[in-house]
Amino acid sequence: MMREYKNKENVQKKSYYTDRYWVAPRVPTFDPATDEEFNSVVASLKGKFSINEAYIQLKHLVIYINPEDNKAVLQYLHEELGYGRLMEMSAIDWLAKSGEFEIFYEMLNVDKAKRIRVKCYIKEDQAIESVQDIFRLANFAEREMFDMFGVKVNNHPFMKRILMPDDWQGYPLRKTYPLQGDEAASWYEVDKIFGKEARDIIGPEIRDSAMIDRYDSERFARLGHEVAFGSDVSEVKTDQGYQEDGGVFLVRKLHKDDTKTITDRDR
Amino acid sequence: MQHTNRLEPFFENLEFERDDNHMIINFGPQHPSSHGQLRLIMELDGEEVVKAVPDIGYLHRGMEKMGENMIYNEFLPTTDRMDYIASSSNNYAFALSVEKLLDIEVPRRAQVIRTIMLELNRLASHLFWLATHALDVGAMSVFLYCFREREYILDLIEDYCGARLTHSAIRIGGVPLDIPDGWMGSLLKLMKKLPTDIADYEGLLDQNRIWKMRLEDVGVVSKEMARSWGTSGIMLRGSGIQYDIRKEEPYELYDELDFDIPVSETGDSYGRYKLYMEEMRQSIRIIEQLVPMYDETDRALMADAPQYISAPKEQIMTQNYSLMQHFVLVTQGMRPPVGEAYVPTESPKGELAFYLNSQGEPYPYRMKIRAPSFFHTGILQDLLPGHYLADVVTIIGTTNIVFGEVDR
């Protein structure tokens, strides 16, 4: 039997069935000229920087710039055009397709309530200039981008992992990052202590914390129906009631029918 | 330097006491007023903070990664676990982003219910904020009063969707349930009661000398700092910038509703506290306008878009094609068009948005969650230096960060 082929470049979950004749529709894009404000932004930027592509999608102006211009463009947007807020930035992993990361910056103009998405592509090992001295928000956002994608950022004062532990290996949001842990690692204790041949006897570790085995009387699987530790439960009849029928000293038996339900509390 | 095969503690090997009377202290991650798992490493000169470094990630669950490996409907309950104080607002931000990608129209009744839910969540969140913040600062009794009123709101939400904390009551394309009988009555009853409660809290706090001393001129966010850090929500309006996404980039029914956006010019914690109180009043006003709107709507609750949204239950049970479509949508998931969406919403904490990059597959190619609390944690680096150690708790309190959202 042949081993199943697995694409190592993208180990993320994929749909198990796609109609081969199906063509994905597209979210409509519009020419920036259709919007007065965006048109002037694009015209103003075009005089200074090279704009590779510009369109409007879902009320956002999307512009593609050269990665070397990122700081200059954002500064220009902030100082000259009023897009003074960077609301979000991060990367998209296109390594499998073109060996590139796509970096996006979400800009906001508070006075006009308009948003621009500035984008650029960088190669895997190419560094991008930090914008954190114009937008301090990028201080955290760039650290997160580095943490999740391994995108290098130049001139950042404190480039360190932010969400993952400092000694973490790999970049979790890359498409090559595995969804499951390492197989050897999951058998590590068994292999080390008992040897590989004990794998069958011991079995894999139960990692589903929600799993309940109703015949298990050793772990806490029978709350409310406790039996002696380790006894065989497949035969034991368990009583559903949790109190003596006549009641015990000081405690009366609670009958469900005698309880009163408060329908409308005093609001 | 990192060594690949060795655990190197990064902060523990610092000298804790030095000749220049500077001291490095560690705040959290298990500190009652760190509002979750915030670890702050602070350098103190005497009692004054010289440098503060927030260390986050203790609640990191990789939600973006999870989102990229789940079909859209499957991911929705996970968003509950972000800002767990107001989980419907997360559901909504996600659902709205997907709806914009799909370009579908949500029925009007669902819109009314969603807006009510959003505002109830805002009320619950602000009450929770006031309760915990007052507790942090030392006003114990306010904590209990606020929790009492929050409980009523949670009861209402429970009556509507069955859950108190993780609602999942807003779905892609609408809402799953209609309002139960008599619910609107008890909602209005509560809305009538709440203003007197808010007046009570203000009676306890507004002119309270200790409260004013601890909040006034503490944690001043200047306009420039607010711009640079991209603050949103009350952190932004506290700095004198009138920007509320509900007003400026209206979504749902907010453009039909009449409400005010309170702004504070002071930029300090006391100003933000006043904003929280005023926003609660505005939420009540919004809900009172929404209730009569509900009666004018017809019965549809989910959008009619068979390609993306399952048909109503009775249709699935009676019509073969609807059943087939439903089966495909549940097992394979909807496939939104190729494109990107970033739809800002005004969550109780600030601007919450989901950046979605769809490549026409049932799984988003990239999902970036723009969580307001994440950046409001970052601002602590610039906000804390210059303040005294005792003010740190106040400042963390007024930023209103929730760690489910910071770490995602």
HADDOCK unambig.tbl for C-alpha pairs under 7 A between the chains (distance, minus, plus):
assign (segid A and resid 12 and name CA) (segid B and resid 69 and name CA) 6.42 0.50 0.50
assign (segid A and resid 13 and name CA) (segid B and resid 69 and name CA) 5.26 0.50 0.50
assign (segid A and resid 15 and name CA) (segid B and resid 332 and name CA) 6.60 0.50 0.50
assign (segid A and resid 15 and name CA) (segid B and resid 362 and name CA) 6.56 0.50 0.50
assign (segid A and resid 24 and name CA) (segid B and resid 337 and name CA) 5.91 0.50 0.50
assign (segid A and resid 24 and name CA) (segid B and resid 338 and name CA) 6.55 0.50 0.50
assign (segid A and resid 24 and name CA) (segid B and resid 360 and name CA) 5.24 0.50 0.50
assign (segid A and resid 25 and name CA) (segid B and resid 337 and name CA) 4.75 0.50 0.50
assign (segid A and resid 25 and name CA) (segid B and resid 338 and name CA) 6.21 0.50 0.50
assign (segid A and resid 26 and name CA) (segid B and resid 337 and name CA) 4.66 0.50 0.50
assign (segid A and resid 26 and name CA) (segid B and resid 338 and name CA) 4.52 0.50 0.50
assign (segid A and resid 26 and name CA) (segid B and resid 339 and name CA) 6.17 0.50 0.50
assign (segid A and resid 27 and name CA) (segid B and resid 101 and name CA) 6.62 0.50 0.50
assign (segid A and resid 27 and name CA) (segid B and resid 337 and name CA) 5.61 0.50 0.50
assign (segid A and resid 27 and name CA) (segid B and resid 338 and name CA) 5.87 0.50 0.50
assign (segid A and resid 27 and name CA) (segid B and resid 339 and name CA) 5.20 0.50 0.50
assign (segid A and resid 58 and name CA) (segid B and resid 341 and name CA) 6.71 0.50 0.50
assign (segid A and resid 84 and name CA) (segid B and resid 227 and name CA) 6.62 0.50 0.50
assign (segid A and resid 85 and name CA) (segid B and resid 227 and name CA) 5.70 0.50 0.50
assign (segid A and resid 85 and name CA) (segid B and resid 228 and name CA) 6.61 0.50 0.50
assign (segid A and resid 85 and name CA) (segid B and resid 230 and name CA) 5.52 0.50 0.50
assign (segid A and resid 86 and name CA) (segid B and resid 230 and name CA) 5.95 0.50 0.50
assign (segid A and resid 87 and name CA) (segid B and resid 230 and name CA) 5.40 0.50 0.50
assign (segid A and resid 88 and name CA) (segid B and resid 370 and name CA) 6.45 0.50 0.50
assign (segid A and resid 92 and name CA) (segid B and resid 366 and name CA) 6.44 0.50 0.50
assign (segid A and resid 110 and name CA) (segid B and resid 243 and name CA) 6.93 0.50 0.50
assign (segid A and resid 113 and name CA) (segid B and resid 248 and name CA) 6.12 0.50 0.50
assign (segid A and resid 113 and name CA) (segid B and resid 249 and name CA) 6.73 0.50 0.50
assign (segid A and resid 134 and name CA) (segid B and resid 228 and name CA) 6.74 0.50 0.50
assign (segid A and resid 135 and name CA) (segid B and resid 228 and name CA) 4.50 0.50 0.50
assign (segid A and resid 135 and name CA) (segid B and resid 229 and name CA) 6.22 0.50 0.50
assign (segid A and resid 136 and name CA) (segid B and resid 228 and name CA) 5.18 0.50 0.50
assign (segid A and resid 136 and name CA) (segid B and resid 229 and name CA) 5.13 0.50 0.50
assign (segid A and resid 137 and name CA) (segid B and resid 228 and name CA) 6.33 0.50 0.50
assign (segid A and resid 137 and name CA) (segid B and resid 229 and name CA) 4.33 0.50 0.50
assign (segid A and resid 137 and name CA) (segid B and resid 230 and name CA) 6.20 0.50 0.50
assign (segid A and resid 137 and name CA) (segid B and resid 375 and name CA) 6.40 0.50 0.50
assign (segid A and resid 140 and name CA) (segid B and resid 378 and name CA) 6.25 0.50 0.50
assign (segid A and resid 162 and name CA) (segid B and resid 56 and name CA) 6.47 0.50 0.50
assign (segid A and resid 162 and name CA) (segid B and resid 57 and name CA) 6.58 0.50 0.50
assign (segid A and resid 163 and name CA) (segid B and resid 56 and name CA) 5.99 0.50 0.50
assign (segid A and resid 163 and name CA) (segid B and resid 57 and name CA) 3.96 0.50 0.50
assign (segid A and resid 163 and name CA) (segid B and resid 60 and name CA) 6.38 0.50 0.50
assign (segid A and resid 163 and name CA) (segid B and resid 407 and name CA) 6.66 0.50 0.50
assign (segid A and resid 164 and name CA) (segid B and resid 57 and name CA) 6.19 0.50 0.50
assign (segid A and resid 167 and name CA) (segid B and resid 2 and name CA) 6.79 0.50 0.50
assign (segid A and resid 167 and name CA) (segid B and resid 4 and name CA) 6.99 0.50 0.50
assign (segid A and resid 167 and name CA) (segid B and resid 7 and name CA) 6.45 0.50 0.50
assign (segid A and resid 173 and name CA) (segid B and resid 65 and name CA) 6.10 0.50 0.50
assign (segid A and resid 267 and name CA) (segid B and resid 190 and name CA) 6.53 0.50 0.50
